[in-house]
Amino acid sequence: MSKLDLKYGLDHRPPAGELLLYGLQWLAISVPSIIIIGKVVAGLHFTDTAGQSVYLQKLFFISGLAMLCQLLWGHRLPLVTGPAAVLLVGVVAAGGTDAAGVYTSILVGGLVLFGLSAGGLFGRLAKLFTPRVVAVILLLIAFTLAPTIIRLIFPAQAATPPLFNMGFAVTLVLLMLVAGKLSAGIWKSTIIIWFMAAGSFVYLLAVPGGDGPVLPGGGGFAASFLTDINFELMFQPGTLFSFLVCFLALSINDLGSMQSVGELLKPPEMPKRIARGISLSGLANALSGLFGVIGPVNYSLSPGIIASTGCASRFTLLPAAAGLTVISFLPAVIAMFGSIPSLVIGAVMLYIMCSQVAAGLMAAFGTPGIFKLESGLIMGLPLMLGIIVSFLPAPVVETFPATLAPVLGNGFVAGVLAVLLLEHVVYREVDTVD
């Protein structure tokens, strides 16, 4: 039991009625990230609505399955699992790269992560990620997704003028920030889903017909996506290297999420929980690569939810995991999620990336005495390099050698490599962090 005054501890089982209510809360928290990241990636891979719908079905299924396995056999902590934003960076940066190369890289990256954790080598690798490096990684995820957010808010074939789109997006983000300041508890934690619904409603009232095709729906269950696996093994060295760098960041995200809940609840055998959790994340990503979808990671949302609800029971997340799995078999529900306008998705992504920037700044300034001139240089060049590379025109990237383009044209990878070089080679003698 932690110092918090908890109604239900980590391994307590609430009565059925409360278990269901808590599960619905966790489900409402879990769904938005799947919709947002899923719609962005599906739009990159598929021009047909049927392909986008199947992609979302697979993503819901993998997220629910991964969360269920983590709760029962992995870290066994009350953590939400969902698609990794850092892998979204990799997919977006890959651009025109064949999808087979992308998902082969995700499969291999997952297996490498599993091997490092299961073999006890992850601890040595984690030493590379000092507070400054972690801060740069968090900031790079937000900054290198900026071109994607721009394309979502200002789509090429928009049904509305750019000024309307900008005003709508900025207004929605400001309202979300105000709501976040005024709300608390579960309302604060589910702001994204309420504003996605409200934003979609207002937009569709203002722009009848929306700005794109609606995904095909249908009644009953549809499980055909489970057999829709057209995996093709394709090793593209540049793409594989880029995703291995992304997986380094994913592993640190995973570790930080588990440690944040561990510090709050003080459960026994945390090292073993972390090893199992990261190993299972690796296997889940390998399965995601096989299914041809972006892989999952553990989110760091739980401490605030636990503190506000007084419930730390991992069993309350089981209904949420089951709910995600059930949704994957319901085309009508998937179609409803798929009808959310890209402008709303872009605005919500902007809000989420603001939180990402806040987390990066907290990592940079949260350690007393760490930030000085050298720290600014160590962080500044990688951030500038990442931003510049992310906004390189496509014709420029096309001039790069085919093998190196996925690395040289990936702002996130360029920034991470730069910060590791500056932190551990160029400015190694000024590092005061243990």
N, C-alpha and C positions, 0 to 999 in steps of 0.2 A: 504494500500500500504506500502510496506517495504522500507527500505533505498536503496535497490537495484534499479537500473534504469531498470525497467521491461517494456517490450513491452506489455505483457498481464498479468494482475493480476489474483488472485485466482479464481474469479467468472466471468472473461471475457471469451467471446466466440470468438475465432479467426475465420476468414473466412474459408469456407469449404476446400479450397485447403491447407491452412496452417495447419488447424486442422488435416487433413489427414497426412501431412508430419511429424508434431510433433508426431502424434500417431504412425507412423511407427518407429520413433526413440525410443519411449518408448517400443514398441513391441520388437525391437532388443535388448533392455536392459533386458526385462522380460524373454525372451525365454531361455537363457543359464542355469539359475539356475534350471528351471524345467527339462531340459534335463539331467543335471548332477545328481541332487538328484534323479530324477525319474529313471534313468538307474541304479543307485547303488541299490536303494531299490527294484526295479523290479527284478534285478538279484538275490537278496537275497531270494525273495519269489517264483520265477518261474524259472523252468528249460526250459519250452517250450516258444517259441517265441511268440505264440498267447497270452499267459498270460501276457508277458512283454508289448506287444503292447497295450492291453486293460488297463493295469495299467497306461501307459503314457497318454492314451486318458482321463482317469478319472482325472489324475493330471492336465492336461491342462484345462479341463472343470472346475474343482473346483477353480483353480487359477484365471481363467477369471471371473467366477461368483463372487468370493470373492472380486476381485478388483472392479468390477462394483458396487457391493452393498456398498463397502466402499466409493467410489467416490460420490454416489448419496444419501446414507442414513447414512453412518457411520461417519468417521472422516471428510469426504469431503475435503481432502487435496491431493495434487499431490504426491501420494506415490505408488510405485510399490509393488504389493503383489505376494508372491511366497512361495514355500514349505520351511519349517523351518529347517535349518541345525541342530538346537538343538534337534529336534525330530528325525532326521536322526541318531544322536548319540544314542538315545534311542532304535531305531529299530535295529541298528547294535549291540548294547550291549545285546539286547534280544536274539540274536543268534538263537538257536534252539527252542526258545519259540514259541508255537502255534500262528499263525497270528491272530487268533480270540482273544487271550488275549491281543495282541499288539493293535489292533484297537478298542477293547472295552475300553482299557485304554485311547486311544486318544479321543474317544467319551466322556468318563467321564471327562477327563481333560478339554476338550472344554466346557462342561456344567459347571464345577466348575469355570472356568475362567469367563464365562458369568455371573454366579451367584455372584461372588465376585465383578465384575465391576458394574453390574446392581444394586446390593445391597449397593453400596458405601463403600465396605470394602477394595477395592484394595489399597487405599491410605495408610492404616495402614500396609498392607503387604509390600508395596514398601519401607518402612523405613528400612527393613532388608538389603536392597541392597545398601550398602555404596560404595564409589568408589573402595575400595580394593576388595570387594565382586564381584562387576561388572567386574573388571579387571580379576579376577581369572576365572569367568564364561566364558568370552570371550576367554581367553587363553586355558581353558579346552576344549572348543569346537574344537579348532584346534588340540591340542595335542592328545585328545582321538580319533580323526578320523585318526590319523597317521596309525594304522594297516590297516584300510580300503584303504587308499591311497597306501600303500605298496602292498596290494593284487591286486589293479587295475593296478599298474605299472608293477608288476611281477605276472601275473596270473598263475595259476597252470598248464594250458595247453597252454603256450605261443607259438606263431609261430616263435618267435625270441629269441636269447640268452639274458640272463639277462644284460650283458654289453651293448648291443644295446638299451635295454629298458631304462636303467639308463641314457645313453648318450642322447637319444631322449628326455626323460622327462626333464632333467636338461637344455638342449639346448632350448627347447620350453619355459620353465619358464623364463630363462634369456632373451630370445627375447621378451617375454611379458613385463618383467620389463623395458627393454630398450624402447619398444614402448610406454609404459605408461609414461615414462619420457619425451619422445620427442613429444607426441601427446597432443591434447587439445580438449575440447568441446565434441561433440558427438563421435568423433573417440576414445577419451580416454575412454568414457563410454561404448563403444561397442567392446573393445579389445577382450573380451572373445569369443564372437561369431565369430569374424574374425579369431582368432587363432584356434578355434575348427575346422572351415572349412579348413583352411590352413594346420593344423596339420594332419587332417584326409586325405587330399589329398596327402600330402607327404608320410604318413605312408602307404597308400594303393598302392602308386607307388612303395615303397620299399618292401612291403610285399603283393603281389597280393593275394586277397582272405581274407585279414584281419586276425583277431584273434578270430573270433567267428561268430555265425549265424546272418543273417540279418533278421530283423523283417519283417513279412509278410505285403505287401502293398496291393494296390487295388485302383480301380477308384471310383469316386463319394463319397457320404456321407455315413457314417456308424454310426448309433446312438444306436446300440445294447448294447453298454457299459453302457448306462443309466439304462438298466434293468438287467444288470449283477451284481446284488447285492446279495451276499450270506453271509450276515452278521450273525454272530453267537455270542450271548452274552456269554462271558466267563470271569469271574472275577478271576484274578490271583493276589493275594495281593502284592507279590514282584514286579511284572511287573507294576501294577497300581501305587504303591508308586514311583517307578523309574520315570514313566512318569509324575507324579504330580510334582516331582522336576524339570523335564525338562520343564514343563509348567510354573513354576515360572520364569525360565530363559527366556522362550518365551515371557512372559508378560512384562519383563523388556526391552527386545529387541523391542517389540511393542511400549512401552512407549517412549523409547529413539528415535525411528524413528519419531514418531509424534512430540515430543518436538523439534527435530532438525529442522523440517520444520516450526514449530510454532515460534521458535526463529528468523527464517529468514523472515517470512512473516507477523508475528504479526496479525494473523486473530482474529476476535472476538470470544468470548465464547470458548476458548481453553479447559477449564476443561470439558465442555460438549462434545466437539469433541473427547477428549481422552476417556471419559467414553463410548461414542457410538462406537468408534473405537475398543476398547478392548472387549466390549461386542460382537460386530460383529465378531471379530477374534475368540472369544470363540464359537459362533454358527457355524462359518465356519469350525472350527476344529471338532466340533461334527458331522457335515455333512460329513467331510472327514473320520472320523472313521466309519460312516455308510456305506460309499462307499468303505472302505477298502484301503484308501491311506493316505499318510502322510499329515498333516495339514499345512495351510498357516500362514504367518506372514507378517507384513509390513516391507519392507527393508529401510535402511537408505541411499539410493543412491541419493535421490532427490536433496538435497541442491546443490551439485556440478553441477548437470544437469541444475537446474534452473539458477544458476549463469552464466553458460557458454552459455545458449541459450537465456536468458532474458525472458523466458516464464514460468509463474507459474500457468497457467490456469489448473484447475483440469479436465476440459473438454477434454483437449488434450490426456488424458489417456484413455478416453472412447473407441477410436478406437483400442487401444492396448488391452483393456479388451475384446472387441468384437473379435479381432484377435485371442487371446488365445482360446476363446470359439469355434471359427470356426475351428481352427487347430485340436481341439479335435475330430471333426467329419470327418477328412481327413486321412484315413489310410496310403495313399501314403506319406504324409508329416511326419507322425509319424514314418513310416518305414525309411525315410531318416535320421531323427534324431537318430533312434535306431541303425543305421549302424555305428555310430561314434565309433572307436576302444576304448577299455577299457584303453589302454595306454594313449591316448589323454585325456580321461575323468580324469584319475588319475593325469596327469600333470596339467590340468586346476584346479583340486581340490587343488593341492599343491599350485598353485599361489593364489587361493582364500583364503586358510588358512594362507598364508603369510600376507595377508591383515587383516585377523582376529587377528593374533598375533600383528600386528601393532596397531590395535584398542585397544587391551588389554593393551599394553604398554602405549598408550596415556591415557587410563583411570587410570593406576597406577601412572603415573608421571605428569598427567595434572593438578592435584590439588596442589598448592604450599604448601610446608611444611608437606604434608601427608606421604611422604616416608622416613622411618628411619629403624633402625634395626628390631623393632617389626613388621613393615610392611612387611619386607622381610620374617620373620618367619610366619606371618599370611598367606602370599601368597605361600611361598616355600613348606610347608608341603602338602597342598592340591594339588598343581601342581605335586609334586613328587608322591603322593599317586595316583592321577588320572592316571598318565603315567604308573606306575607299574601295577595297576589293569587292565588297557587297554591291556597290553602286557602279562597278565597271560596266560599260556598255557591252552588250552581247557580241558585237563585231570584234571588240578587243579580246575578249576571252577566247573567241574562236581562232585567234592567231596563235594561241598557246599550243604547245605539243599536246596531242591527244592524251598521252599518258599522264601528263602533269596538270592538265586543265582542271580536273576535279580538286586538285590541291591548291594550285595557284589562283583559281577562280572562286575558292571558298573562303569568304571573309572570316568565318568562325575558326577554321583550321589555321589560317594565316595568323590570326590573333593569338590563338593558344600556343602555337609553336614559338611566336615571338616572345610571349610573356615567360614561357619556360626557359628560353635562351637567356633573357635578361635577368630573370630571378636566380637561376642556378649556375650561370656561367659569367656573364658580364658583371653583374652586381653581387656576386655571391659573397664577397667579403663584407658587405654592409648589411647582410641579413641578420637580424637580431631575433628571429623567431626560432624557437626550438623545434 
